[in-house]
Amino acid sequence: MHLHRNLVSGMALVAFFALLAPNAGAVLLFHETFDYANDSVLHDAADWTGSAPANQMVIRNGDTAGDNSSASLAVTGITGTGGRLLFTSVGANGTGNYTLPEGQEVTGDNATFYWSFLYKPITAQGGNYVMHNRTNGSTQSQMGRIWTLDTAAPNALFGARIRDSASLNPDPGPGYPVGTTIFVVTKTTIVPGDTGNDTFEIWINPTPGSAETTATVTSLPEIPTNNIDPVTGFQGFRFRTREGLTGVFEFDELRIGTTWEDVTALLGSAGDGDGDGDGDGGGGSTADPDAGMPVAGAIGLGLLAGAAAFAGAFFVRGKK
């Protein structure tokens, strides 16, 4: 009788801790606070490469020209730390590239790839793409793009696009005033089937910490030959200056993950103790060095192991 009762009690504890264990599939892949030396260029910073022309992607830090008399940007629920990225496009090609560590590529049918960031237009923007996924191995290496629009000038607008112009779906507006910081979330989904059916979605000013809702704007169907290869998937992210892209913008608090929760959690508030969103207290950028076993998943497995050991102790005690 004691053996049965103790064993059942132990297994109940295992089940209880299993319910508490976080989803091992969710992981914040990258978090960039732009906490680098003032006037340094992005492609010289840790974790970044590229070839942007001089003064097109530079760090602003140590000043008070951001939001709330700080060097960072902020919206309700997200307060930046460190610095910010000043992006000046004069219509010339340039890149700022982040590549996921080897083995952390996001692959497979139905895979989702999210990024979020704070954005402030300093001047009116001219139209072209300014940020996109890195999808080497697919039909093209830049599948899933944010397109800047000047149809509401001087207000800023974004459009969602996979690759071809046929897939560009503009936000109808009314737009976002110059000098106003907004919170932006994107999601790219690899939809099964090679029919040009992958999707790129954009949310403007969702509430940080809230559940995923219908996107502000979603890309239109692509031509059938434009597809993200599920085998190679997503390898990273890129800032891009292009012909036709003009204007001055600021970016801050770039986060990359595989779930909505990864990139929309509160930052710099009671929901985030040290303000960096991932609990490690670091500045600059933070990339999870062990995304194959996310920190949350490791904690969950540790809880399960402890519960199993506890159940085993009950079992042995019962035998005695």
Secondary structure, 3 states (H helix, E strand, C coil): CHHHHHHHHHHHHHHHHHHHCCCCCCCEEEEECCCCCCCCEHHHCCCEEECCCCCCEEEECCCCCCCCCCCCCEECCEECCCCEEEEEEECCCEEEEEECCCCCCECCCCCEEEEEEEEEECCCCCCEEEEEEECCCCCCCCCCEEEEECCCCCCEEEEEECCCHHHCEECCCCCECCCCCEEEEEEEECCCCCCCCCEEEEEECCCCCCCCCCCCEECCCCCCCCCCCCCCCECEEEEEECCCCEEEEEEEEEEEECCHHHHHCCECCCCCCCCCCCCCCCCCEEECCCCCCCHHHHHHHHHHHHHHHHHHHHHHHHHC
